[in-house]
Amino acid sequence: MTGSTHPATATRPSIGRADKINLNTAPVSELVKLPHLSVRGVTAITEARAKSKFKDWNDFVARRVVPRFVRSELKELVTF
């Protein structure tokens, strides 16, 4: 552990870069482990993927499901 004091990583389990989460299939219990992703963000992802699965990173970004600063934190941690 790096000793990070960031609230998002200090209060809930975190994931490593090797443990990519599939945004199209991950249950809510996995999505909440992603950094900076609020309950609202998790809800936005689950609602968006229910309408249409994410094709790739560019599709996820184009849909503006979560704010830009959150997307930048997620890029290396997710897959589709």
SULSULPE-V811624 format. One record per pair of residues at least 6 apart in sequence whose C-alpha atoms are under 7 Angstrom apart, sorted by the first residue. I is the first residue (numbers start at 1). J is the second residue. Records with the same first field share a line. If there is no record, write none. Layout:
I->J + J
//
This chain:
8->35 + 36
9->35
12->33
13->33
14->33 + 34
15->33 + 34
17->76 + 77
20->77 + 78 + 79
21->77 + 78 + 79
22->78 + 79 + 80
23->78 + 79 + 80
24->49 + 53 + 54 + 80
28->42
31->42
32->42
35->73
36->70
37->70
41->66
44->65
45->65
54->60 + 80
55->80
56->80
//
